[in-house]
Amino acid sequence: MPKPSHREKLLQAGFEVVLERGYCGASVRDIAQAAGAPQGSFTNHFASKDAFCLELLNRYFAMVEENIRLTLRNDAASPFARLEEWLDIQIRFLNKAGMRNGCLIGNFSAEAGEHSEPIRQRLNEIYCEIHRSVAYCLEAAVKVGELHVLADCDELAHFLYAALHGAILQAKVEHSPVPLERFKKTLFAVVLRPDPPR
């Protein structure tokens, strides 16, 4: 009779461990212990911690993609409404842990990118995909007059996502949603305006 697979348990429990402790702070032992699995079962399912974390990143991004589909890419809603909902989904997710854990994409960008070339490359692909969706939403905002016709949507999308990650990191340090609320307020009141760019 084949032994039961611990793969899914390792991935589910490992996600929480890695999100809370970081790429470097989460050991294989920690992950196996959290999953209630023998430590040896980790190497039965994953070639390395690197491979495990890359799979976690891909699973996390699948969730991000679904949120993007429902918001930034949802042509049935007004562009700024979908952009706001996309931000609110992220804020609600971060609030579940009291703003203590941050975003796996941002956490891995700050930490894992230096230790793993495959993860760094995947992060770069993820940034490009998210950028395209933010730019898509901003271009739709130009078409309906929510954003000025001369707005550089490509540059705005880069700025918006970089600033969002900065706000997430600050919220993580402060254990407070205030940096994200400030970012969102300034984004819509000052940065994304229907009048000509300054």
N, C-alpha and C positions, 0 to 999 in steps of 0.2 A: 504494500500500500504506500503510495507516495506521501512524502511529508507535506504538511500544509504550508502554503506560501505565505510569507510575511511581507511580501513586497508592498502591498497596498497599505498595510498598517504602518510600515516604515515611512512611506511617503506622506501619509496623513499626519502622523505624529511628528515626523521630521520637519514638516512645513512650519508647525508652531514653534519647534525648538530653534530652527534656523532664523525665523522671523524675529524671535525674541532675543536670541544670543548672538546672531550674526554668523557670517560665513566662517570666520576664524574661531569664534567662541563656541560654536556647536561641534562637539566631537562625535565620532561614530558611536562611541559608547553612550553618550547622552541621547542620541537619536534612537538607538536600539532599546535603551532603557525606557524611554518615553513610549515606545511602541509595544513594550512588553514582549520583545522578541530577543532571542539569543544574539549576542554580538556577531557571531559567525554567520548568521543569516544575512547580515548586511552585504558581506562580500559574495554571498551566493547570488545576490540579485543585482549588485552594482559593482562595476569595475573599480570604482574609486569614489571618494567623497565628492570629488570634482564632477563625476558623471551623475551622481545623485543630485547635487545642487543644480546642475544644468537641467535635469528633468523637473525639479521643483520650479525653476524659473519658467520653463515652457508651460507648465500647468498654471502657474500664476498668470502668465500672459494670456492664456486661453480665457481666463476669467476677465482680464482687462479687455480683450477683444470683444467679448460678449457685451460688456458695458459700453464699449465704443459703438457697437452695432445698434444698441438701443438708444444711444444719445447722439453723439457727433455725426453718425451716418444715417440718422433717422430723418429723412426728408419730409416726413409728415408734420414735424414740429418746427417752430421758428428757430433759426440758428442760435440766437443768444439763449433761448430757453433750453436748448439741448446742451449747449456749452455749460450753462449753469448746473444742469442736472448731472452732467458728467463730473463736474467738480464736487457736487454734493454727495455723489455716490462714494467718491474717494474719501471725503471727510467723514462720512458715516462709518466706513470701513476702519479708518484710523481711530475713530472714537471708541470702537469696541474694546480696544486695549488701552484706553485713556491716553492716546497719542504717544504711547511708550515704544511701540515697535517699528513705526515707520512703514515705508513701502518697500517690498522686496526688490523692485527694480532699482530704486534709489540706494538701498542698502548695499546691494551687490555692486552697484556702480562705484560706491565709495570704498569698497573693501575687496570684493572678489576679483574685480577687473585687474588688479595688480598681481594676483596669484594664479589666475587661470586664463589662458589665451582663448580657449573655446567659449568661456563665459563672457569674456570681453567682447568677442566677435558677435555673440548672440545679443548682448546688450545693445550693441551698435545697430543691429538689425531691428531690434525692438524700438529703439529711439526713432529710427527712420519711419517705421510703420505708424507709430503714434503721431509723429510730426505730420505725416500725410493726412491723417484723419482730422487733426486740429486745423490744418490749412484748408482742408475741404469744407469744414464747418464755417471758417472765417470767410472763405470765398462765397459761400451761400449767403452770409450776412451782408456782403457787399452787394450781391444781386438784389436783395430785398430792401436795401437802404438802411440797414442797421449799422453798417460800417461804411466809411467814406470810400468812394470809388478809387481813390488814389492810395488806399491802404496797401502796404506790402504784406500780403497774407503769409507768404513764405517766411519772412523775417519775424513777423508777429508770432507765428506758430512756434518758431525756435525760442523766442524770448519767453513766451507764455509757459512752455513746458519746463524750461530751465528755472524760471522764477517759481513755478509750482514746487519743483523739487527743493529749492532753497527754503520755501515756506514749510514744507513737510519736515525737513531736517530741523528747522528751528522749533517747530511744534513738538518734535520728538525730544529735544533738549529741555524745553519748558514744560513738557507734559500738559500742554494746553492747546486748544484749537484756535487761540487768538491770532497767531501768525497766519494761519490759513484764512481766517475770516477777514483779516486785514488785506491779504493778497487778493481775495475775491472782490472785496469792496473797491479797492484801487483799480483792479483790472477793468471792471465795468464802468466805474465813474470817471476814470482818467485815461486809461490806455485805449480801450475799445470805444471809440466815439464816432458819431455820424458826421462830425465836422471835419474839415481838411486836416491831414496830419501836420504837426508842427515841425 
